């Protein structure tokens, strides 16, 4: 990797004859440091490559796309058509289905990595990132598998750890007293491990719905906890993806009108979901998504199982005792296991010593912070949002590189007594 080097001396001089202290064996990176080797980090590195800007990717796991590799269930497919999920500069293979499987998506990411020569440094957990305002550089400290420490010094820092870095485990009274298996959906692989059991799935997002459907394939008796309101839409309408149809309609009509059209078509195709215990929010699915960040559920067959009684819908949980769950409506039922499909949260704020400069603007402006700090994959717009962020970041960093290089040349000529133009 010729784009970074280990510094063996204790001092380094900047172009303007200022001196800054650098500890032995700090690693100076010529381009940006990217934290995270998931789709967000890979896409951003590829876009930077295209503009001639080298970068270094740090990844705490031992592989790319560790969430997809280790924390997803076997039957998972992309919920959106592949044309909305491809990364910049490389479409999915033509022979892939409209909704690629987990294995196909991972193969695509590996091919993407190889095509653009991306070589992340694995098993490097970023424990701290701090900006030096005096010398205008980022100090990124990492910890390896054997607790070995390293420090990377860079001008730009790109956080690509994503919105789904850490599992969310809700506080439920008596959860520790349950006595049976309790697993987060990140550890769920297949319903074969729960054959003939009675299983409670907590969470009614896309994961919770699909886990219930998978459990049905293995003669499991699943129950689904639906605590909040939720929009459930068909995955396709008249042979076209609901998402693609929405994007098309939004070019011509306001959000609220598109929402009404989606709800009418969903009622005809799915019926009144409230009768199944799935009450919709007052706002339409797109408006609700824009305000809350909560994605509508795209039904892939779960509603049919709810209608036949193969999946039971339950209200919120009041308390848990040994193998027993009491719901807020007073109902009490026994279960053999609990699966927490309660989602994930970001861990990006944990790594920063200073919170100043963190991007906090809403989509589409949340990709850029202060002092050379960027964020990709935090827009709640899925892989489509990742591609948009990656391109914008690469363009901005490349522009910054050119501006700083031009400024350096002008100042150098002035110091040498040369005439500048």
C-alpha positions in Angstrom: 0.0 0.0 0.0 2.0 2.9 -1.3 -0.6 5.5 -0.3 0.4 5.5 3.4 3.6 5.1 5.3 4.8 4.5 8.8 6.6 7.5 10.3 9.7 6.5 12.2 10.9 10.0 13.2 9.4 12.0 16.0 8.8 15.3 14.2 7.4 16.2 10.8 7.3 19.6 9.1 4.3 20.9 7.3 4.6 22.9 4.0 4.5 26.2 5.9 7.5 25.5 8.2 5.4 24.8 11.2 6.3 21.9 13.4 4.0 19.4 14.9 4.7 16.6 17.3 4.1 13.1 15.9 4.7 10.0 18.1 6.8 7.2 16.7 5.1 4.8 14.3 2.1 6.9 13.6 0.7 6.1 10.1 0.3 9.0 7.9 -2.4 8.5 5.2 -2.1 10.6 2.0 -5.9 10.5 1.4 -9.0 10.0 3.5 -9.4 7.3 6.1 -12.7 5.5 5.7 -14.1 3.7 8.8 -16.1 0.7 7.7 -15.8 -1.9 4.9 -19.5 -2.4 4.3 -21.3 -1.2 1.1 -20.9 2.4 2.2 -17.2 2.3 2.7 -16.6 0.3 -0.5 -18.7 2.6 -2.6 -17.0 5.7 -1.3 -13.5 4.3 -1.8 -14.4 3.3 -5.4 -15.7 6.9 -6.1 -12.5 8.4 -4.7 -10.5 6.0 -6.8 -12.3 7.2 -9.9 -11.2 10.8 -9.1 -7.6 9.8 -8.4 -7.8 10.2 -4.7 -6.3 7.3 -2.6 -8.0 6.2 0.6 -7.5 3.7 3.4 -10.4 1.6 4.8 -10.3 0.5 8.4 -12.7 -2.4 9.4 -13.2 -3.8 12.9 -14.4 -7.2 11.6 -12.4 -9.8 9.6 -14.3 -9.3 6.3 -16.2 -6.9 4.1 -19.9 -6.3 4.8 -19.7 -8.1 8.1 -23.4 -7.3 8.9 -24.5 -9.1 5.8 -21.9 -11.9 6.3 -22.6 -12.7 10.0 -25.8 -11.0 11.1 -28.5 -11.8 8.6 -30.8 -14.8 8.2 -30.4 -17.3 5.4 -33.6 -16.5 3.4 -32.9 -12.8 3.2 -33.2 -11.1 -0.2 -33.0 -7.4 -1.1 -36.4 -5.9 -0.5 -35.9 -3.4 -3.4 -35.2 -4.2 -7.1 -31.5 -4.6 -7.9 -31.4 -1.4 -10.0 -32.0 0.6 -6.8 -29.4 -1.3 -4.8 -26.3 -1.2 -7.1 -23.2 0.6 -6.0 -21.6 3.3 -8.2 -19.9 2.3 -11.4 -20.9 -1.3 -11.3 -24.4 -2.8 -12.0 -25.6 -6.2 -10.8 -25.0 -9.1 -13.2 -27.8 -9.3 -15.8 -28.6 -12.9 -14.8 -29.3 -12.0 -11.2 -33.0 -12.0 -10.2 -34.9 -8.8 -9.6 -34.5 -9.3 -5.8 -31.0 -10.8 -5.3 -30.4 -13.3 -2.5 -28.1 -12.7 0.4 -25.5 -14.9 -1.2 -25.8 -13.1 -4.5 -25.4 -9.7 -2.9 -22.3 -10.8 -1.0 -20.8 -12.2 -4.3 -21.6 -8.8 -5.9 -19.8 -6.9 -3.1 -16.7 -9.2 -3.4 -16.6 -8.6 -7.1 -16.9 -4.9 -6.5 -14.0 -5.0 -4.1 -11.8 -6.8 -6.6 -12.8 -4.7 -9.5 -11.7 -1.5 -7.8 -8.7 -3.0 -6.0 -10.0 -2.2 -2.5 -7.9 -3.6 0.2 -9.3 -2.8 3.7 -7.2 -3.3 6.9 -9.3 -5.8 8.9 -9.6 -6.3 12.7 -9.0 -2.7 13.4 -11.5 -1.2 15.8 -11.6 2.6 15.9 -11.7 3.6 19.5 -11.2 7.4 19.2 -11.1 10.1 16.5 -10.0 13.6 17.3 -9.5 16.7 15.1 -6.4 18.9 15.7 -7.6 22.4 14.8 -4.1 23.9 14.9 -2.6 21.6 12.3 -5.8 20.6 10.6 -5.6 16.8 10.7 -7.5 13.9 12.1 -6.0 11.5 14.6 -7.7 8.1 14.4 -6.7 5.6 17.0 -7.5 1.9 16.6 -7.2 -1.3 18.6 -6.3 -4.7 17.0 -7.2 -8.3 18.0 -4.2 -8.5 20.4 -4.9 -5.1 21.9 -2.2 -3.6 19.8 -2.7 0.1 19.2 -2.2 2.1 16.0 -2.8 5.7 15.1 -3.7 7.0 11.6 -3.2 10.6 10.7 -5.2 12.0 7.9 -6.7 15.2 6.4 -10.2 13.7 5.8 -12.2 11.3 7.8 -15.2 9.4 6.3 -17.5 7.5 8.7 -19.1 4.6 6.9 -20.1 2.4 9.9 -23.7 2.7 8.9 -27.0 3.0 10.8 -27.0 -0.7 11.6 -23.8 -1.2 13.6 -25.1 -2.3 17.1 -28.1 -4.4 18.1 -30.9 -2.8 19.9 -32.1 -4.8 22.9 -35.2 -3.2 24.5 -35.8 -3.0 28.2 -38.7 -5.4 29.0 -39.6 -6.2 32.6 -38.6 -9.7 33.5 -36.8 -10.4 30.3 -33.9 -12.0 32.3 -36.3 -14.3 34.0 -37.7 -15.9 30.9 -35.6 -19.1 31.2 -35.7 -20.0 27.5 -33.6 -18.9 24.5 -33.6 -15.2 23.8 -31.9 -14.2 20.6 -31.6 -11.0 18.6 -32.5 -11.3 14.9 -28.9 -10.7 14.1 -28.1 -14.2 15.4 -31.1 -15.8 13.7 -30.3 -17.9 10.7 -33.1 -20.3 10.1 -36.3 -21.7 11.6 -34.9 -25.2 11.7 -33.5 -24.5 15.2 -37.0 -23.9 16.5 -39.0 -26.7 15.0 -42.3 -27.5 16.7 -41.7 -24.7 19.2 -43.8 -21.7 20.2 -41.8 -18.6 19.4 -42.5 -14.9 20.2 -41.0 -12.4 17.7 -40.7 -8.9 19.1 -40.8 -6.3 16.4 -42.9 -5.8 13.3 -40.4 -4.3 10.8 -39.3 -6.1 7.6 -37.0 -8.4 9.6 -39.7 -9.4 12.2 -42.2 -10.1 9.5 -39.8 -12.2 7.4 -38.5 -14.1 10.4 -42.1 -15.1 11.2 -42.6 -16.2 7.6 -39.4 -18.3 7.8 -40.5 -19.9 11.1 -43.7 -21.0 9.5 -41.7 -23.1 6.9 -40.4 -25.2 9.8 -43.6 -25.9 11.6 -43.0 -23.3 14.3 -45.9 -21.5 16.0 -44.8 -17.9 15.7 -46.5 -14.9 17.4 -45.6 -11.3 16.4 -45.5 -8.4 18.8 -46.9 -5.3 17.2 -46.5 -2.4 19.6 -46.6 0.6 17.3 -48.4 1.6 14.2 -46.9 0.3 10.9 -47.4 0.7 7.2 -47.5 -2.6 5.3 -47.4 -2.3 1.5 -47.3 -5.0 -1.2 -43.8 -5.5 -2.5 -45.2 -5.1 -6.1 -48.2 -3.4 -7.6 -49.5 -4.5 -11.0 -46.2 -6.2 -11.7 -44.0 -3.3 -10.8 -42.1 -2.7 -7.5 -43.9 -0.5 -5.1 -40.7 1.5 -4.5 -40.1 2.0 -8.2 -43.7 3.0 -8.8 -43.4 5.5 -5.9 -40.3 7.1 -7.3 -41.9 7.5 -10.6 -45.1 9.0 -9.2 -43.1 11.5 -7.1 -41.7 13.1 -10.2 -45.2 14.3 -11.1 -47.2 14.4 -7.9 -46.8 15.7 -4.3 -45.9 13.2 -1.6 -49.4 13.3 0.0 -51.1 12.4 -3.2 -48.7 9.6 -3.9 -49.3 8.3 -0.4 -53.0 8.2 -1.0 -52.6 6.3 -4.2 -50.3 3.8 -2.5 -52.8 3.3 0.4 -55.7 2.8 -2.0 -53.9 0.2 -4.0 -52.6 -1.5 -0.9 -56.2 -1.8 0.5 -57.3 -3.5 -2.7 -54.3 -5.9 -2.7 -53.9 -6.5 1.0 -57.2 -5.6 2.6 -57.7 -3.7 5.8 -54.5 -4.4 7.8 -56.1 -2.9 11.0 -58.4 -5.9 11.2 -55.3 -8.0 11.5 -53.9 -5.9 14.4 -51.6 -3.9 12.1 -52.8 -0.3 12.5 -51.4 2.3 10.1 -50.0 5.7 11.2 -52.0 8.8 10.5 -49.5 10.0 8.0 -49.0 8.2 4.7 -46.1 5.8 4.2 -43.7 8.2 2.4 -44.5 11.2 4.5 -44.1 9.1 7.7 -40.8 7.7 6.4 -39.5 11.3 5.7 -40.4 12.5 9.2 -39.6 9.4 11.3 -37.1 7.5 9.3 -39.2 4.3 9.7 -39.4 2.3 6.5 -42.7 0.8 5.4 -42.9 -3.0 5.5 -42.9 -4.6 2.1 -45.0 -7.7 2.4 -43.4 -10.9 0.9 -46.1 -13.3 2.1 -46.4 -12.7 5.9 -49.8 -11.2 5.7 -51.3 -14.3 4.1 -50.0 -16.3 7.1 -51.5 -13.9 9.5 -54.8 -14.1 7.8 -54.8 -18.0 8.0 -53.8 -17.8 11.7 -50.4 -19.4 11.1 -48.9 -16.2 12.6 -50.6 -14.6 15.6 -50.5 -10.9 16.2 -50.0 -9.7 19.8 -50.0 -6.2 21.4 -47.1 -4.8 23.4 -45.5 -6.7 26.3 -46.3 -5.8 29.9 -44.0 -8.2 31.6 -42.2 -11.5 31.3 -41.9 -14.4 33.7 -40.5 -17.9 33.3 -41.6 -19.0 29.8 -44.6 -16.8 30.1 -45.4 -13.4 28.6 -48.2 -11.0 29.8 -49.4 -8.5 27.2 -50.8 -5.1 27.8 -54.3 -6.3 27.0 -54.1 -8.8 29.9 -53.6 -11.8 27.7 -51.0 -14.3 29.1 -49.3 -17.0 26.9 -46.5 -19.4 27.1 -43.5 -19.5 24.8 -40.4 -21.6 24.3 -38.2 -18.9 22.8 -38.1 -15.2 22.1 -36.6 -13.5 19.0 -35.9 -9.8 19.3 -36.3 -8.3 15.8 -35.8 -4.9 17.4 -33.3 -3.4 14.9 -30.0 -1.7 15.2 -28.4 1.6 16.0 -25.4 3.5 14.9 -22.1 3.5 16.9 -20.5 6.5 15.1 -20.8 8.8 18.1 -18.9 6.5 20.4 -15.6 6.9 18.5 -15.4 10.7 18.6 -13.6 12.6 21.3 -15.1 15.8 20.1 -18.7 15.9 18.9 -18.2 19.2 17.0 -18.4 18.8 13.3 -20.6 15.6 13.2 -23.0 15.7 10.3 -26.5 16.1 11.8 -28.4 17.6 8.8 -31.3 15.7 7.3 -31.3 14.0 3.9 -29.9 15.0 1.4 -27.4 17.2 3.2 -26.3 14.8 6.0 -23.1 13.6 4.3 -20.8 16.6 5.2 -19.7 17.8 8.5 -17.0 20.2 9.5 -13.2 20.0 9.4 -13.0 17.3 6.7 -15.5 15.0 8.3 -18.0 13.1 6.2 -20.7 10.4 6.8 -22.0 7.9 4.3 -24.9 5.5 4.9 -26.7 7.5 7.5 -29.5 8.9 5.4 -32.1 6.2 6.1 -32.4 5.8 2.3 -30.8 2.4 2.0 -28.3 1.5 -0.7 -29.7 4.2 -3.0 -28.8 6.8 -0.4 -25.3 5.3 0.0 -24.5 5.8 -3.7 -25.7 9.4 -3.6 -23.6 10.1 -0.5 -20.5 8.3 -1.9 -20.5 10.3 -5.1 -20.9 13.7 -3.3 -18.2 12.9 -0.8 -15.7 11.9 -3.5 -16.4 15.0 -5.5 -16.0 17.3 -2.4 -12.8 15.6 -1.3 -11.3 15.8 -4.8 -12.2 19.5 -5.0 -10.6 20.0 -1.6 -7.4 18.2 -2.7 -7.1 20.4 -5.8 -7.8 23.6 -3.9 -5.2 22.8 -1.2 -2.6 21.7 -3.8 -3.1 25.0 -5.7 -2.8 27.0 -2.5 0.4 25.1 -1.6 1.9 25.9 -5.0 1.1 29.6 -4.8 2.5 30.0 -1.3 5.6 28.0 -2.2 6.3 30.2 -5.2 5.8 33.3 -3.0 8.3 32.0 -0.4 10.8 31.3 -3.2 10.4 34.8 -4.6 8.8 33.5 -7.8 6.1 35.3 -9.7 2.7 33.8 -9.3 -0.1 33.9 -11.8 
